[in-house]
Amino acid sequence: MLKENEFIELLENIGLTRNQALVYFALIKAGLKGSIVRELNHALEIKRTNIYPILSDLTELGCVKGGGRAEKSKNATIFTAVDPIEFLDHLIQKKHAEIDILLDIKKLHSNSLQTIFKKGIEVNLNEVDSSLKLYFKPLIDNGWRILSYIERKELAMFNYQVYDCLLHAPHARFLKDCSFHLFVFDYDIEKDKNALEFFAQGLKRKTKEMKSYFFDIKQFQLIDDKLLMFKKELHCFKMRVKIKDLENSEYFTQILGEFEDDERKNQYYEIGKAVILPMKAKIFYLWAESEEILKEMIEPILKIEAT
């Protein structure tokens, strides 16, 4: 028979964590009489407060069950191991089901996934929410493309609908991917200056996190600024990255050599601007490499919202 440590390793090999394997094996040794948490705490080098969530996870996995009360221990719950053969049969059935799902995905969707992998993905205008089509149609007519589209609802602090889109601007110089985000609230947030300021700072923080990750840039700066466009003063963020980081980034290799003298002196390069455009119950949040591209994105928004 295997040694106890070898049994623990076997249980780890079937997907349990080290502590899960220790608790489950301790219950296997206890047999049908089971154990209470205090007994497991004494037998294992695991804190009592950590044993409860472990037992909960093992119960969800189907290898432990709670039942019965220990009268001599203030009616503490007795936990017992599910019969190991029964648990292993359950795992085998689960793995078979997962394999069947994988085979179905491969049969039905592998060609589509491979096409996306090789050529990228493009969203048709008819696939986006009808409220966005009017904003996008003038761009599509000028050769823009919709690369991604995600719709979600947020309920934390503010109740709003979110549309996250990635657009492709064909005539951009370097960074042809542009961000288009629309937040739709259930009240006129444009009049709520405190909420707007709070929301703007949240966008700034999130953008810095996402752009730093996406561009693989360590020194990524967002600087509060104002942008005058179509006789409106818009809150915006200037996005700057260290030239040194650009030189080590594959994404920005095409920009190298484009730096002005003052940029080299300050060691930062402005890669674009993000604009916050509140319109009644909506906030548009747009990012592009230049004011010209932003202007093209903003113009249809202002025309549509003015009607």
N, C-alpha and C positions, 0 to 999 in steps of 0.2 A: 504494500500500500504506500501511496505517496506520503511525504512528510507534510505537516500542516502548512508550512510556507509555500510548498508546491501547489497545494489546493488553493491557497490565496491567489497565487499567480495565475492558475487556471481560470478562476473567477474574474480576474482582471482581463484576461484574454478574451472573455466573452462579452466584455463591454462595461463591467463595473469599475468604479474608481477604487483606489486602494482602501479607503475607509468603508465604502459600500461592501467590498469583498470581505473585510474584517467582520463587519456587523452581520452579514448574511451567514458567513461560516460559523460565527459564534451561535447564531440561532439554529443552524443545522446541527451543531453539537448538542444543543439543548433539547433537540428532538420535539416530540409532541407536547411536552410540558411548557415549552417556550420560556421566555425571559421578560422581565420588566426592564425599564430603562436604567434603573439604579444598578441592576446586576450587570448589564452590559457595560456601564460606566466603570464598574469595579474590575471587570475582566479585560477591558480594552484601554489602551492609552488614547482615548478620545474624550474630549470634554462632553459633559452631560448635555450642555446646550446645543452641541453639534449633532448629538445622536438623534434628536427629534426630527430635524429635516432629513437626515439620512434615512431614517425609517419611513418617512413620508415618500421619499424618492423610490425606495425599494418596494413599497406598497404599490406605487404607480407603475413600476416596472413589472409587477406581478410575481415577485419572489418572496414577499413577506405579507402577512396578514395579521391584523389586530383583532383580538376577541377574548372575552373573558376578563375577569377582574381578580387581582391578587388580594384577598381579604386581609391578609396579614401585613400588607403594605399599603394601607389606606386606599384600597380598591384601585391601585395602579393598573393600567392596561397591560395585558400580557400579549406579547408579540411572538408569533411562531413563524418558522420558515415554511414556505410552500415546498412541498415534496420536490427535491432536485430534479427527478425525472420529469415531473409535470412541468416545472419551470423551463427545463431544456427543450421539451416538446413545444412549449409556447414560443420560445425564441426561434426554434426551427421554422415553425409555421409563419412567424412574423417575417423572418428572412426570406422565405419563399414568396410571401406576398410582396415584399419590397423588390425582389428580383422580377416578379411578374410586372410590376409597375415600370421598372427600368426597361424591360423588354418592350412594353407597349410604347414608352416614350421614344425608344430607339426606332421602332417600326413606324410610328406615326409622325414624329417630329424631327428626327435626326437630320434629314435633308434640309429642312428649313433652318435649323440651328446652324448647320454648316455653312449655308448661304450667308446668314447674318455674320458669322465668324469671318468669312472671307471678304464680304462686300459691305458689311455694315447694315444698318436698318434704316428705313425711312417710313415715316407715318403719313398716311394719306390724309388730306384735309377733311374728308368725310368721317375720319375716325376720331376726331377731337370733338369736344363738347360744342354744341351749336353757338354758345355765347362767345367762343373764341374764333370762330370762322371768319367773322368780319374783320377782326384785327389781323388775321394771318393772310387773308386772300390777296391784298395788295402786295404783300411780300412774296407770296408764291408766284404771283403774276410777274414779278421781277427776278425770278430765278432762285428765290430762297427755298429751303427745304426744312421740313420738320423731322428732326432726328430722333426725338424721344418725347413721350407724353405720359405724364402720371397725374392721376386725379386722386385726391385724398381729403379727408375731413379731420380737422383738429378741434378738440374740445377743451384743451388745457387753457385756463384763464380766459381766452377768447374763443368764441364759437364761430368758426369760419371754414369755408371751403377753399381748398388750395388746388391750383393747376400748375404743375411744374413742367416746363417745356424747354427743350434744347433745339435751337434753330441754327441753320447753316446759312451764313451770308456769303454768297459767291464772290463778291467784289471786295471783301475785307482783305487787308494786306497780308496779315500773318495769322491772327486768331479768328478763324472763320466761324467757330462755334460761339453762339450768343445765347445767353440765358434769358428766358421769359417766364416770370412767375406772376400769377394772378391770385390775390387773396380776396375772397368775397365774404363780407361780414353781414350780420343781420341788423345793422344800424349804420348811420352816417358817421363813419370813423374819421372822415376828413375834418369834421368839426371838433373832434376830440383830440386836442393838441397833446395832452398828457399820454394818451394811448398811442398816438402816432410816434412820439418820442421814444416810448418804451419799445414799441414794435421795431422802430428803426435801429435801435441799439441791439436788439435781438437778431435782426437781419445782418448787422455788421459782424457780430460775433460768429454767427453760423457761416456766413460767407467766408470769413477768414479761415475757419476750420476746413470747410469744403474745398476752397481753392488751394490751400496749402497742401491738402492731401492729393487733389487731382493733378496739380502741376508739379508735385514733389519738390516744393520750394520751402525752405526753412524760414527765411526772413521775408515774410509776406505782410505788407502794410496796407491798411485801409485808412485813408485820411478824409475826415469830414470836409465837405466842400459844397459850393453852390454852383448850379449850372443854369444859365439863362437860355431858354429855348422856347420858341413860339410865344414870346412875351410872358412866360411863366418862369419864376425862379424855383428851381427844383433842388431838393436835397440830394446830394450824391456823395459817393465815396470814390476818391482817386485810389487806384490800385497800383502799388509799387512793389517791385521785387529787387533784391540785390543783384547787381550785374554779375557779381562773382557766382551767385547761385544759378543764374541763367547759363553761364558758361559750362556748368556741370549738368545741365538738364537737356535731355534729348528732345523734349517737347519744344524747346525754344531755340534750337540750333539755327533755324532760319532767320532769327532776329539778330544774331551775332553780327557785328559790324555796322549796325544801324544806330548806335548810340551817339548822341550829341555830346559836345564838350562839357556842357554843364551837368549832363547826366553822369558822365564819367567822373566828374569832380565830386558830385554828391554820392556816387556809387550806387545810385538807384535808377531803375528804368520803369516808366509808367506803362503798364500793359493794358490799361483800359479804365473805364469808369462804370460804376453801378449807380443807377438812378432810381429814386423812390418817387413814385407818382401817385398820390392819393386822389381818388375821384369818387366823391360821395361814399358809397358803401364798399368801395373797392380800393385796393392798393396794388399798383403795378410795380414790379421790381425787375429792372432790366439791366443786363450787363453786356457790354460790347467793347471792342478794342478802341473805338474812336467815337467822337461826338457825331460824326457824319452817319455812322451806322446807327447810333442811338436815335438820331433825328428821324431816320427812315422807320424805325420801330415805333416811335412815339406819335408820329403824324396821324396814322389811321386811328390810334386810340383816342386822340383829342377830337377828331372829326366825328367818331361814333358816339363818344360820350357827350358831345355837345348837342346831339339830336334829341 
